[in-house]
């Protein structure tokens, strides 16, 4: 089991490398092995990563849905963001990306739409 800090560092590296599905796996591990109080946080982060995966594969409607669902799952943590995660920034990023996907003609490259997970890297 990774620490939350290690999971976030590894997931950020994977997202930056254009490997959002692999980042999803890291988040899913934290979701399933972490504390119950953070379950929805990690689940939401996993959904954001899968949303990027769907966008890069051309499933823009599915991507938008997952990005919104992920943002909804992390938003309750905005008042006291755990692990220095930029909850507000991620939620804004997810909604902005989701809103822009329907108008695209080509799927985006995963690395070009990767978010920054923490307020301080």
C-alpha positions as CSV (number, residue, x, y, z in Angstrom):
1,X,0.0,0.0,0.0
2,X,1.3,3.4,-1.0
3,X,1.1,6.5,1.3
4,X,-1.3,9.2,0.1
5,X,1.8,11.3,-0.8
6,X,3.4,8.5,-2.8
7,X,0.1,7.8,-4.6
8,X,-0.4,11.5,-5.6
9,X,3.2,11.8,-6.8
10,X,3.0,8.6,-8.8
11,X,-0.4,9.5,-10.3
12,X,0.8,13.0,-11.2
13,X,3.8,11.5,-13.0
14,X,1.5,9.1,-14.9
15,X,-0.9,11.9,-15.8
16,X,1.9,14.1,-17.1
17,X,3.2,11.2,-19.2
18,X,-0.2,10.8,-20.8
19,X,-1.1,7.6,-18.9
20,X,-4.3,8.4,-17.2
21,X,-5.6,4.9,-17.0
22,X,-2.5,3.9,-15.1
23,X,-3.1,6.9,-12.8
24,X,-6.6,5.6,-12.3
25,X,-5.1,2.3,-11.1
26,X,-3.1,4.2,-8.5
27,X,-6.2,6.2,-7.3
28,X,-8.2,3.0,-7.2
29,X,-5.7,1.3,-5.0
30,X,-5.8,4.3,-2.6
31,X,-9.6,4.2,-2.8
32,X,-9.8,0.6,-1.8
33,X,-7.0,0.5,0.8
34,X,-7.3,4.0,2.3
35,X,-9.4,5.2,5.2
36,X,-13.2,5.1,4.8
37,X,-13.3,8.9,5.4
38,X,-11.4,9.5,2.1
39,X,-13.0,6.8,0.0
40,X,-15.1,9.3,-2.1
41,X,-12.0,11.5,-2.6
42,X,-10.0,8.8,-4.1
43,X,-12.9,7.4,-6.1
44,X,-13.5,10.9,-7.5
45,X,-9.8,11.2,-8.5
46,X,-10.0,7.8,-10.2
47,X,-13.1,9.0,-12.1
48,X,-11.3,12.1,-13.2
49,X,-8.4,10.0,-14.6
50,X,-10.8,7.7,-16.4
51,X,-12.5,10.7,-17.8
52,X,-9.2,11.8,-19.3
53,X,-8.8,8.2,-20.7
54,X,-12.2,8.3,-22.4
55,X,-11.5,11.8,-23.8
56,X,-8.2,10.6,-25.3
57,X,-9.9,7.6,-26.8
58,X,-12.6,9.7,-28.4
59,X,-15.5,8.9,-26.1
60,X,-16.2,12.6,-25.4
61,X,-19.7,12.2,-24.0
62,X,-18.6,9.5,-21.6
63,X,-15.5,11.5,-20.7
64,X,-17.7,14.6,-19.8
65,X,-20.0,12.5,-17.7
66,X,-17.0,11.0,-15.7
67,X,-15.3,14.3,-15.3
68,X,-18.5,15.8,-13.8
69,X,-19.1,12.8,-11.6
70,X,-15.5,12.9,-10.4
71,X,-15.7,16.6,-9.6
72,X,-18.9,16.0,-7.7
73,X,-17.2,13.3,-5.6
74,X,-14.2,15.5,-4.6
75,X,-16.1,18.7,-4.0
76,X,-17.2,17.8,-0.5
77,X,-13.5,17.9,0.5
78,X,-13.0,21.5,-0.7
79,X,-13.3,23.1,2.8
80,X,-10.4,21.0,4.2
81,X,-8.5,19.6,1.3
82,X,-6.6,16.5,2.4
83,X,-3.0,15.9,1.3
84,X,-2.7,19.4,-0.2
85,X,-4.9,18.3,-3.1
86,X,-6.2,21.3,-5.1
87,X,-9.9,20.3,-4.8
88,X,-11.3,23.6,-6.0
89,X,-8.8,23.8,-8.9
90,X,-9.5,20.2,-9.9
91,X,-13.3,20.7,-9.8
92,X,-13.0,23.8,-12.0
93,X,-10.6,22.0,-14.4
94,X,-13.0,19.0,-14.7
95,X,-16.1,21.1,-15.4
96,X,-14.3,23.4,-17.9
97,X,-12.9,20.3,-19.7
98,X,-16.3,18.5,-19.6
99,X,-18.0,21.6,-21.0
100,X,-15.6,21.9,-23.9
101,X,-15.5,18.3,-25.0
102,X,-18.8,18.2,-26.9
103,X,-17.5,20.8,-29.4
104,X,-14.3,19.0,-30.2
105,X,-13.8,17.2,-33.5
106,X,-10.7,15.3,-32.5
107,X,-9.9,13.7,-29.2
108,X,-7.3,15.5,-27.1
109,X,-3.9,14.0,-26.2
110,X,-4.1,12.8,-22.6
111,X,-0.9,14.6,-21.5
112,X,-2.2,17.9,-22.8
113,X,-5.3,17.9,-20.6
114,X,-3.7,16.5,-17.5
115,X,-4.5,18.5,-14.3
116,X,-2.2,19.4,-11.5
117,X,-3.3,17.5,-8.5
118,X,-1.8,19.5,-5.7
119,X,-1.8,23.2,-4.9
120,X,2.0,22.9,-4.4
121,X,4.0,20.4,-6.4
